[in-house]
Amino acid sequence: MEYFSSPRLLMYRALFMSELLVAILLFCFTLPRRKGFAWRLPLALLLSYASCFIFPTQSNAIISVFSFLVMFLVAFGACFIVFESQWKTLLFCAVAAYNTQHAAYELYDLLLRIFRVGTAGSFYETTTDVSLFSSPLQAILYLVSYLLIFWLFYLFFARRLKKDSPLTINQAIVFGLVVVCGLADNVINSVVIEFVQEANNATLIVLAFLSLLLCFVCMTMQFEIAARSKLDSDIATLRVVRSKEREQYRVSKENAELLSIKAHDLKHQIYEIGQRKSIAEEAIKEISSLVDIYDSDIKTGNPSMDIILTEKSRLCNKKGIRLSLMADGKALSGISESDVYSLLGNIIDNAIEATVQLPENERSISLKIHHVKSFSSIVSENPFRSENLRFGRDGLPLTSKENKANHGFGIKSIAYVSKKYDGDLKIKADNGIFSLSILLPDNPAKKE
């Protein structure tokens, strides 16, 4: 028996690899490319298509399952050549791509059986015929099936993958269940092709429909579980951030009180030394003005607001940023001290991060906090470089730092505190001005 006894099956393997690679691109196009992409891509394609010729084209269920599994693994390995990402993320995308290709295959088989113009199993027939489609209708049904499934899977799944927050494998056991279901579906499909092609057409239609449904179920499980795991991880990280913010507020409060006392005492000591040692009055004033920087606390009537605004005012002064403040401490009297510290601290920190990238003469931050009727308003504005700002699907700005996993929680903390007090958070970025506004009701139903 010749090694390649079926040119049709050989052609289908190449077609299968093409379908799989297109599906992989569907899920991996947001991933960063490796350096040398121009030569890496042809190499990846060469290895992928070479795997189509490894196994003999014999009509055998075991060889069929194993050969297509190896082809999938080679295509998965090719992802490492082209894309710069964690193996968990690449495996996630590769499994999703395989599921997409298989769902399209099952829809094609289902339509062929419904219209009684053959079966997708004819791809596997050991024959010298090189034609993959026996009629124009088969070719049309093939195009309709694959275009429809690829579009639907992109619409409901692939476009959820973002460059700044790719989904990955977090729960190995559950993800393993998805893989096992996919493999089981493939094995069942091969067994049907090999042994039960003579079964009642209605029965085979039901089997094809159930197989297609299983593909959708596996895909939904994979994406929903990954998305939930990512959300759980973000919540856990946010809790740690909030805990550290509360501790930072406690330390800042103690330091502010101690520094105020020491600065006040030091001013008196400077004047006493100046009188005894006859230090020039001008030198005394200069030293005293330096001490005033640490003795000039902002007074709003809200202790936690005083601490954070004083702290950030000094930071802005150090970085050459003009900070314009109009703050009514009573406006945030219904918010806990640690939440005020967290909320205003993150708002100003984000503004500082944006403005320090600008020339010093353009660095400015405006913060207004006041009470209007039964609401308290917080409005922050600062200039920014538009090319450095992008928004996520939740409407919140994305971090511009390379390590996405450990950054971007400042804005999430702002959103958390706002939601905790039934507030309305709005963010705009127009004409080079970043604007953040929060409207808080006087009597919120606090949520933890």
N, C-alpha and C positions, 0 to 999 in steps of 0.2 A: 504493500500500500504506500502510495506516495505521501511524503511528509505534508505537503500542501495539496490535499486531494480536493479541496473545495475553494476555488477562487472567490466565490460569493462570500463565504465566511471570512476569508482573509480581507476582503474589501469591507465587510461589516465591522471587523475589528478596527480598521482605520477610521471608519465612520464613527464608531463608538468613541474612539479616542478624541476625535474632533469635537464630538458633542460634549465629552467630559471636560476638555480644555476650555471650551467656550463657557461652560457652566462654572468652572473654576475662576475664570476671568470675571464672571458675573459677581462672584463673592469676594474676590481678592483685589479688585481694581482700586480700592481705597488704601490698600497696604503700601508702605513705602518700598520703592524698588532698590535693589542692590546696585552698588557701583559697577559699571561695566555692563549695564543692562543690554546694550546693543549686541554684545557677543553672548551674553548669558541666555537670552531668549532663544536664539537659534539652537544653542546647545540643549536647552530644555526640550524644545520641540523634537530634535533629533532623537534624544533618548526615549521620549514618550512614544514616538511612532515606531522606533526600533523594537519596543516591547511587544508590538502587535505581531511580530514574526518569530517569537520565541517558541511558541507551542504549535503542535501539529493541528491541522484543521479537521479533526475527526469528530464525528457526532457522538459525543460522550459527555454525560452530565457532569461527571467529576472533573474532567479536563476543562470543560466549559467554565464551570464555577471558578476553578483555580486560575485559569488563564486570565479571566476578567478581573479577578482579585489582584493578580500580579500587575496587570496594566494600571489598575487604580493606584497601587502602591508606588509604581514608577512615576505616575503623574503627580502623586503627592510629594515624592522626592524632588520632582522637577520644580515644585513651588519653592523649595529651599534655595535653589539655584537663582531664582528670579527675584523673590521677595524677601525683604528684611523684616522678619517678625518672629515671635516665639513659636515653637513647634506646636503648642496647644492651639494657638490662633489659626495656624495653617491647617492643622488637622480638622479643626472645626469647619473651616471653609471648604476643605476637600470633601468631607463627609456630606456637607450640605450640597455641594456640586454633584456628587454621585447620586444623591437622593433626587435631585432635580432631573438629571439625565434619565434615571430609572422611571420617574413619574411620567416623563414625556413618552418613554418607550411603552409604558403600560397604557397610556391614553391612545397611542397609535394602534396598539394591539386591540384595544376595546373597540375603536372605530372600525377597524378592518373586519372584526367579527360581526358588528352590528350591520354593516353594509354588505357583509358576506362577499368580500373581495380578497380573501386570504387571511393570513395571520402574520404577526411580527416574527413568529417562530421560523418563518421561511428564511430569515437571515442566516439561521444556523444549519440549513440543509447542506448535506454533502453532495454537491453537484458541480458540474463543469460550467454551468451557466454563470456568467459574470454580472448579470443584471440584478440589481437590488430590488427593483420594482417591476412587477409584471404588467402594470397598466398605469396610464396617466392618473387615474383616480387614487391609486396607492401612493403615488408621489405627492399628490395634492394633500391627501390625509396625513402623510408624514410631515409635510411643511406646516400644516395647520396645527397638528399635535405639538410639535416641538416649539413653534413660535408662541403658541398659547400658554403652554406650561412654563417656558422660560420667562415670558412676560409676567404671568401670575406670580411666580416664585420671586421674581425681582420686586414686584409691587408689594407683596406681603412680607417678604423676608430679606432679600439682599440689600434693599435700600435702607434697612435698619442698621447696617454696618457702616459706621462712620470712621473717618481717618483718625479722629482724636479719641475715639472710644470704641475700639473693636471688641466684639464679643469673643469670648474664649471659653475653654473648658475649665469649670470650677468644681463641678461635682462629677468625679470620674465614674462613679457607679451608675448614675443616671445616664451619663453620656454613653457609657458602655452598653446600656440597655438599648439606646437608640441605634448604635452600631450593630448590635446583635439582631435587632428587628429588621434592619436593612439587609444584613447578610441572609437572614432567614427568608426574606422576601425574594432575594436573588436565587437562593437554592430552590425554593418552591417553583419559581419561574422556570428554572432549568429542568426540574423534574417534570413539569407540565409539558415542556417542549419535547422532552425525551420519551415520556411514557403515556401521556393521556391526551395526545392530539386527536384521538378518535372519539373522545367523549362528546356528549351532547353539546351542541353549540351554545345553548342557553346556560349550561353549567360553566363553560369556559368564559362566557361573558361575565357571569357573576364573579368568577375567580379573578378576572382582569380588573373588574371594578373594585373588588376588595383589596387587591394589590395596590391599585392607584390610591385608594383611600388610606391604606397603611402608609404610603409615602407622605401624604399630607399630615397624618398624625405624627409620624416620626419627626418631620420638619418642624411642626408646631411645638412638639415637646422640646426639641433641641434649642430652638430660639427662645421660647418662653422661660425655660429653666435657666439658660445662660443669662438672659436679661434680668431675671429675678435674683440670680446669684450676684450679678454686678451691682444691683440695687442694694442688696443686703450688705455687700462689701462697702459700698459708699456710705450707708447708714452707720455701719460700725466705725468707719474712719471719721465720720462727722461727729460721732459721740466722743471719740478720743480728742478731736480738735476742740469740741465744746468744753470738755473736761480741762484741757490745758488752758483754754481761755479763762475759765473760772479761777484756776490757780494763778494765772498771770495777773488777773485783776486783783486778787488778794495780795500778791507780792507788790504790785504797783501801788496799791492803796497804802500799804505799810511804808514803802519807800518814799511816796509823795509826802506823807505826814512827817517822816523823819527828815527828809530833805528840806521841807519848809521850815522846820524848827531850827535845823543847823544853819540854813542860809540867814534866817533872821538873827540868830546869835552871832554869826560871823560878821554881819554888817555892823553890829554894835562894837564888836571887838576891833574891827578895822578903824573905826572912828576914835576909839580909846587909844589904840596904838599910835594913830596919827597925831593925837594931841600930846602924847608923852614923848614921842621920838621926833616930833616936828617934821613929819612927812608932808611933802607938798600937797596942798589941797586938791590940785588937779590930778595927782596920782591917786589920791583917795577916792575921788569921784570915778576915775577910770576903773579901779578895782571894785568899787561898789556897784558900778553898772554891770560888770561881769557877774557879780553875785545876784543882781536883780533878775538876770535871766532865769535863775533857778528859784527865785523867790516871787516870781510874777505868775502866780497861779491864776487860771481863768475861773471866774466866779459866775456861775449860771443859776445857782440855787439848787442844783442837783449834784450831790457829791461824786457819784460815779461818772457823770458827764464832765464834771470839772477835772477829774483825774485823767480821763482819756483825751480830752481836748487839750489839756496842758501838755500831756505827753506827746501827742502828735504835732502840736504847734511847735514844740522844740525840735522835733524831727524835721518838720518842713523848713524851719529856719536853718537847720544844718545843711539841708540839701538845696537851699536857694529857691524854695517854693513859697510863693505868697499865698497865705491861707486867710481867706475872708470868712469870718464867723458872725452869724447872727443866731444866737441860741437862747431859747427860753427853757430853763431847766425844768419848769413845772410841766412842760409839754409831754415829758416822758416819765412823769411821776408814777404812772400805772405799770411801768415795766421794771422788772427786777434789776438790781444793780449790775449783776454779772451779764445780763442780756443787753443792757445799755452799753456796757463796756465792749461787748462782742460786736454788737451792731455797728456802733460808730467807729470802732477800731478797724473793722473790716472795710467799711465804706471809705474811710480816709486812706487806709493802706492801699486799696485798689487804685484810688485816685493818685496817690504818690507814685505807685508803680508805673502808671501811664504817663505822668507828667515828667518824671526824671529822664525820659527818653527824648524830651524836647530841649531846644536851646533854653538857657537859663532865663532869658527875657520873656519866654512864653510860658513859663511854669507858674500856674496859678490854680487854686482850688477854692471853690465857693461852697459853703455849707450853711444852710438855713434850717433852723428847727423852731417851729412855732405852733401855737394852738389856735385852731379856727372852729368856733362853735363846738361841736361834739367830737371833733377829730384833731389828731396831732399830725403834723406834716413834717417830713424830713426830705429835703431836696439838696442833692449834691451835683455839682457841675465841674467839669474840668476838660481842657483840651486834650486831644490824643492823636496818635498817628493812625489813620484809618486802615492802613495795610496790616496793622498788628492786631486788629480786632475782628473776631468772627463769633457768630452766635450758634448755639446748639439748637436741637429740636425743641427743647424746653423753653426757648426764648432767652436763656441766660448766656452771658459771654463765656467763651471757652478760654482756658488758660493758654498763654502763648509759650509756656515753658515746655522743654522737651520731655520732661518726666511727667506725663499726664496723670499717671496713677496717684501721685503724691501731691498734686497741686490742683488748684481750681476749687478748693473747699472754702475759700473766703467768701465768694459770691453765694455758694450753697448755704453757708452759715447765715448770711444776710437773709436769704430766702426762707430759711428755717425759722429765724426769729420773727420775721414778718408774718409768716403763716401761723406761728404759735399764738400771736396776738390778733388774729383775724385781720391782718393788714393787707393792703393792696400794693404790690410791688410792680413798678413800671420802669423799664430801662429803654432809653433811646440813644441813638448815635447818629447825629445829623450835622453836616457841615463842619466836621472836625471837633464837635462838642459832644462829650459823653455826659448824659444826664440820667441820674438815678433818683426816683421819687418813691416815697413810701407814705401811705395814708393809713393811720392807725385809729380805730375807734376808741372812745374813752373807756368803755366797759367791755373789754374783750372776754370771750370764753377761752381762757388759756388752755393750751394743749401741750403735753409733754411728748 
